[in-house]
């Protein structure tokens, strides 16, 4: 047991070193291009200028409030998508009738550009946070439904047949076999789509917003404040990275039986 733990510890420490190497390489290239003047500051600010802008945003009193506002909008909009998409996706994946009923419409809707829906969401839902929630919902819901349906459809049929042979009814099969077998794939789908939710943040705060990281980036664009744009992008990237690692940890906690967990 101790040998196995040592091996696993060395395995993850090796990956941490590679991750650190990647980020250090990006930082070194950034410094080399910006400080050397190879790329003009109007196109690529120096890391020092971005750090200085972080402090300036803190002094202005917008760094924490804008970050929290964006986290709130992303999490609520994405959670709305999850609540609706997971049961529909499971239904489509396990029922040919539901697949014929829902999948064509979802396939059609998922190709519609979310940016083009901004005027309609403003018309239907006003200029408050609900409109931002809907934009993030639309950006993640349709893809999530199809991902969940694929997960449910790929559960080995032998497991379901074995449960039926042992006398379980449909609800018992669903609860005791289908859901546990689907849960690793569902967690992966949630992890991927919460990343998409962060990418739709700027779209959600495109108009009729007076706070948030997307609003800050768009406002900085008008004044060509490139360092502030980079600062906003760094914050969004870090928040997305934290979210991603949180879901990896949560997957290890919730579905320890998953074969993919150890490989993450």
C-alpha positions, -999 to 999 in steps of 0.1 A, spaced: 0 0 0 28 24 9 45 17 -24 14 24 -43 8 57 -25 44 67 -32 40 59 -68 8 79 -71 23 108 -52 53 109 -76 30 106 -105 10 137 -96 40 157 -85 55 150 -119 24 165 -135 24 195 -112 60 202 -124 49 200 -160 20 223 -153 43 248 -136 68 246 -165 40 254 -190 29 285 -172 65 296 -166 72 292 -203 42 313 -213 53 340 -188 89 340 -201 78 343 -237 54 371 -227 82 390 -209 106 385 -238 82 398 -264 69 428 -243 100 440 -225 123 437 -255 100 458 -276 96 431 -302 58 437 -299 46 472 -292 30 479 -259 -2 490 -276 -6 453 -287 10 435 -258 14 451 -224 42 440 -201 34 417 -172 44 446 -149 18 469 -165 -9 443 -160 0 438 -124 0 475 -119 -35 476 -134 -46 450 -109 -36 473 -81 -53 502 -98 -85 483 -101 -83 474 -64 -77 511 -56 -108 520 -77 -128 495 -57 -139 474 -87 -116 444 -87 -135 423 -61 -171 435 -68 -168 430 -106 -152 396 -101 -180 385 -78 -207 399 -101 -193 378 -130 -190 346 -109 -226 351 -98 -238 354 -133 -218 325 -147 -228 301 -119 -265 310 -119 -268 308 -157 -249 276 -160 -268 260 -130 -300 268 -148 -287 250 -178 -277 220 -157 -310 217 -139 -329 215 -172 -304 198 -194 -295 167 -173 -329 152 -170 -337 160 -207 -304 145 -218 -309 113 -197 -344 110 -212 -331 114 -248 -303 89 -242 -326 62 -229 -358 67 -250 -361 66 -288 -394 85 -285 -378 113 -265 -349 113 -290 -372 118 -319 -392 144 -301 -364 166 -287 -331 160 -305 -339 176 -339 -350 209 -323 -320 209 -300 -296 202 -329 -312 231 -348 -309 255 -318 -273 247 -309 -261 261 -342 -277 295 -336 -251 322 -326 -257 334 -291 -245 369 -300 -274 372 -324 -298 364 -296 -287 393 -274 -312 418 -289 -340 393 -284 -330 385 -248 -330 422 -241 -365 425 -256 -379 395 -237 -361 397 -204 -351 433 -199 -317 446 -189 -312 430 -155 -293 400 -144 -319 376 -158 -309 385 -193 -273 377 -185 -284 344 -170 -303 335 -202 -274 343 -225 -251 319 -205 -280 294 -203 -283 295 -241 -246 292 -246 -244 259 -226 -278 243 -225 -281 227 -260 -246 213 -261 -250 199 -225 -282 181 -234 -265 163 -263 -234 154 -242 -256 140 -214 -277 120 -239 -245 105 -254 -233 95 -219 -266 78 -211 -269 61 -245 -234 46 -241 -240 29 -208 -234 -8 -215 -267 -25 -222 -255 -57 -204 -257 -38 -171 -293 -28 -178 -302 -64 -189 -286 -78 -158 -306 -55 -136 -338 -65 -153 -329 -102 -150 -324 -97 -112 -359 -83 -110 -354 -46 -108 -381 -23 -121 -375 7 -144 -370 32 -115 -346 8 -97 -326 3 -129 -325 40 -135 -315 49 -99 -291 20 -91 -276 12 -125 -280 39 -151 -273 70 -129 -241 55 -113 -228 43 -146 -235 77 -162 -222 99 -134 -186 99 -145 -195 111 -179 -220 136 -165 -193 151 -143 -170 154 -173 -198 171 -193 -204 195 -165 -167 204 -162 -165 211 -199 -197 232 -202 -189 253 -171 -158 263 -191 -180 273 -220 -201 293 -196 -170 315 -188 -164 321 -225 -199 335 -228 -194 360 -200 -183 388 -222 -213 382 -245 -236 382 -215 -222 416 -203 -220 430 -238 -248 455 -234 -269 469 -205 -243 460 -179 -227 483 -154 -205 457 -136 -186 425 -142 -154 415 -159 -169 414 -193 -182 449 -189 -148 460 -177 -131 445 -207 -155 461 -232 -152 494 -215 -114 492 -216 -116 484 -253 -133 517 -260 -103 536 -244 -77 512 -259 -66 503 -223 -49 471 -234 -33 464 -200 -68 464 -184 -81 441 -211 -53 417 -203 -60 420 -166 -96 410 -172 -86 381 -194 -61 368 -168 -88 369 -141 -113 350 -162 -87 325 -172 -77 319 -135 -113 316 -125 -119 291 -152 -88 271 -142 -99 271 -106 -133 259 -117 -118 231 -138 -96 218 -110 -125 220 -86 -146 197 -109 -117 173 -112 -114 171 -74 -152 168 -72 -152 139 -97 -126 121 -77 -148 126 -46 -182 117 -61 -173 89 -85 -142 71 -72 -152 40 -92 -146 59 -125 -117 45 -145 -109 80 -158 -105 96 -124 -70 82 -118 -59 95 -152 -68 130 -145 
